[in-house]
Amino acid sequence: MAATVTQPQKALVQDLLRRGPWLNESEIIRHGIELVRLELERESLTPLSDAERAACYADMSEEEIAADHSMGEASLKAQQGRC
């Protein structure tokens, strides 16, 4: 699995690495995913609407959006056993 993050998110991960207890970027990402899982459990959140999802993409550059779509396509192919 691969993921695309924005430049500010990359900077935050690097800052967290310098200041926090994590040994690498993967540990930070896994920690974040675990927090999302716990939040979903606790609040029974619903998935983002199309409008909310569009708002998230509005702050991304065209390059970041293209990379995100490319990663999504690669993940789908992997799930389908086509790579």
Backbone as a ProteinNet text record, in pm:
[ID]
protein_1_A
[PRIMARY]
MAATVTQPQKALVQDLLRRGPWLNESEIIRHGIELVRLELERESLTPLSDAERAACYADMSEEEIAADHSMGEASLKAQQGRC
[TERTIARY]
85.2	0	89.4	45	117.1	16.8	64.1	-25	44.4	-34.3	17.6	-20	75	48.9	90.4	31.7	63.9	198.5	254.1	381.7	372.1	264.6	255.6	250.1	184.1	179.3	318.2	391.9	528.5	614.8	600.7	678.2	640.3	511.5	466.9	525.4	525	582.1	729.7	802.4	945	964.9	879.8	887.6	855.3	752.1	716.7	830.8	897.9	1010.7	1123.5	1150	1256.2	1219.9	1092.7	1052.1	992.4	940.2	862.1	936.4	864.4	924.7	932.7	882.4	877.5	1015.7	1040.3	1169.6	1172.3	1053.7	1048.9	910.9	897.9	772.1	658.5	687.8	583.5	518.7	597.8	541.3	442.9	474.8	385.8	255.9	265.9	146.9	61.2	123.7	47.3	-22.2	46	-14.1	-137.2	-123.6	-235.8	-353.8	-326.1	-433.8	-503.4	-428	-487.3	-576.9	-534.6	-618.7	-749.5	-743.6	-865.5	-956.3	-898.8	-978.8	-1049.2	-976.8	-1036.2	-1146.7	-1123.8	-1224.9	-1350.3	-1332.1	-1446.7	-1525.5	-1455.4	-1521.1	-1598.7	-1535	-1591.5	-1710	-1702.9	-1804.2	-1894	-1866.7	-1945	-1958.4	-1846	-1845.8	-1887.5	-1945.2	-1983.4	-1875.5	-1866.5	-1767.7	-1793.9	-1692.1	-1705.9	-1804.7	-1880.5	-1967.2	-1879.7	-1938.2	-1863.1	-1815.4	-1899.2	-1862.6	-1747.3	-1751	-1641.7	-1512.3	-1522.1	-1403.7	-1346.3	-1433.6	-1388.2	-1316.8	-1367.2	-1303	-1162.7	-1143.6	-1010.3	-913.7	-961.3	-876.7	-852.1	-937.8	-925	-792.7	-737	-612.1	-488	-507.5	-393.6	-357.4	-228.4	-183.7	-223.2	-221.1	-252.3	-156.5	-31.7	69.5	35.6	-6.2	-42.7	-167.6	-264.7	-386.5	-353.5	-268.9	-229.2	-157	-67.8	3.6	-92.8	-189.8	-289.2	-370.1	-415.3	-492.3	-407.6	-281.8	-191.2	-172.6	-156.3	-140.8	-268.7	-383	-511	-526.3	-488.9	-496.9	-402.7	-282.5	-186.3	-238.2	-299.8	-355.1	-467.8	-552.9	-664.4	-611.7	-510.7	-451.1	-392.4	-326.5	-267.4	-376.2	-486.2	-596.9	-658.3	-655.8	-713.4	-611.3	-489.9	-385.2	-332.4	-335.8	-291.6	-152.2	-76.5	59.8	156.9
-117.9	0	123.6	223.2	349.9	461.8	573	686.9	815.2	911.9	1042.9	1141.9	1223.1	1326.3	1460.8	1566.5	1701.6	1744.5	1852.2	1903.2	1939.6	2007.6	2038.2	1911	1807.6	1681.8	1616.6	1623.6	1569.8	1642.5	1775.1	1854.1	1816.6	1796.2	1756.1	1621.1	1525.4	1393.5	1407	1487.8	1507	1571.7	1668.9	1734.1	1635.5	1554	1452.7	1352.5	1319.6	1226.6	1283.8	1413.2	1478.3	1489.1	1518.3	1548.6	1430.8	1331.5	1228.1	1098	1000.7	871.8	776.3	817.6	726.9	708.8	591.1	560.8	586.9	586.9	610.3	660.4	700.9	756.4	655.7	529	425.7	415.3	428.7	422.5	537.2	654.6	770.1	745.2	696.1	668.8	561.6	453.8	348.3	402.7	488.3	550.2	632.9	710.2	790.8	706.2	596.6	506.9	445.5	409.6	353.6	457.4	583.3	688.4	703.2	693.3	700.5	582.7	462.4	344.3	363.8	412.5	434.7	540.3	645.4	750.3	694.8	613.8	552.8	464.8	386.2	301	384.9	489	570.5	653.9	706.1	800.1	746.1	625.2	567.3	666.9	718.9	818.2	755.4	836.9	792.5	837.9	771.4	813.4	956.3	1019.2	1155.2	1158.2	1265.8	1286.8	1327.2	1325.9	1368.2	1512.7	1598	1739.2	1752.9	1676.4	1681.4	1629.6	1523	1467	1568.6	1636.9	1738.7	1852.5	1889.6	1996.2	1955.6	1829.8	1780.6	1792	1756.9	1763.9	1907	2000	2138.4	2200.8	2156.3	2212.9	2145.4	2041.1	1968.1	2024.3	2018.1	2061.6	1955.4	1992	1895.4	1777.1	1805.5	1699.2	1601.7	1654.9	1570.3	1487.3	1547.4	1474.6	1362.8	1391.8	1289.5	1174.3	1206.5	1101.8	1020.2	1086.4	1016.8	919.1	963.5	877.2	759.5	787.7	682.5	575.4	619.7	525.5	444.1	509.6	439.7	332.8	365.4	268.4	151.1	179.6	73.2	-17	42.6	-37	-125.9	-71.5	-150.1	-267.3	-243	-350.9	-457.7	-415.4	-512.1	-596.7	-531.8	-605	-704.2	-672.4	-760.1	-861.4	-856.2	-950	-925.1	-800.6	-770	-709	-711.4	-661.1	-761.3
0	0	0	-71.2	-73.7	-53.6	-3.3	20.8	-21.8	-62.6	-100.2	8.4	49.4	149.5	93.2	146.8	101.7	160.4	106.5	158.3	306.8	350.8	494.2	580.6	529.8	603.9	610.1	500.3	498.9	601.4	605	701.1	844.1	867.9	1001.5	1040.4	947.9	977.5	1012.6	938.1	967.1	1104.2	1137.1	1267.7	1379.8	1358.8	1459.7	1480.1	1371.7	1380.5	1465.7	1447.3	1524.6	1672.3	1701.3	1838.5	1914.3	1843.2	1909.4	1930.4	1981.9	2014.2	1895.2	1778.8	1664.8	1602.4	1550.3	1489.2	1338.7	1275.7	1131.4	1091.5	966.5	916	924	897.4	900.7	1038	1143.2	1278.1	1300.8	1249.8	1264.1	1188.8	1066.8	986	1051.6	1101	1169.1	1292.9	1366.8	1485.3	1445.6	1338.6	1291	1247.3	1177.6	1133.8	1254.9	1355.2	1477.1	1545	1546.7	1604.3	1527.1	1395.6	1313.9	1346.2	1356.9	1389.8	1523.1	1622.1	1753.7	1747.4	1670.2	1655.9	1589.7	1485.5	1418.7	1514.5	1592.3	1691.9	1792	1841.8	1947.9	1899.7	1780.4	1735	1624.3	1577.8	1467.6	1352.7	1310.1	1203	1070.3	986.2	852.8	753.9	640.6	539.7	493.5	435.8	383.4	267.6	260.1	144	25	-93.5	-211.7	-197.6	-139.5	-121.1	-22.5	87.4	185.3	124.4	46.9	-18.9	-117.9	-193.3	-288.8	-216.2	-100.3	-22.4	20	53.3	91.3	-26.3	-145.8	-264	-309.8	-270.6	-315.9	-273	-161.2	-110.9	-168.7	-248.1	-303.5	-440.5	-472.1	-605.1	-707.5	-834.8	-940.9	-935.6	-903.9	-894.6	-781.4	-666.4	-553	-584	-651.6	-688.1	-785.9	-884.9	-982.1	-912.5	-820.3	-746.2	-662	-600.7	-519	-603.8	-720.9	-809.8	-859.3	-889.8	-935.9	-828.1	-703.6	-593.1	-573.3	-587.6	-574.9	-681.5	-804.6	-913.3	-888.3	-839.4	-809.5	-697.4	-595.5	-485.6	-535.1	-621.9	-676.6	-757.7	-841.7	-920.5	-830.5	-723.9	-630.5	-564.5	-525.4	-463.5	-559.1	-686.6	-788.9	-840.9	-785	-826.2	-965.5	-1011.3	-1147.1	-1152.2	-1041.3	-1049.8	-997
[MASK]
+++++++++++++++++++++++++++++++++++++++++++++++++++++++++++++++++++++++++++++++++++

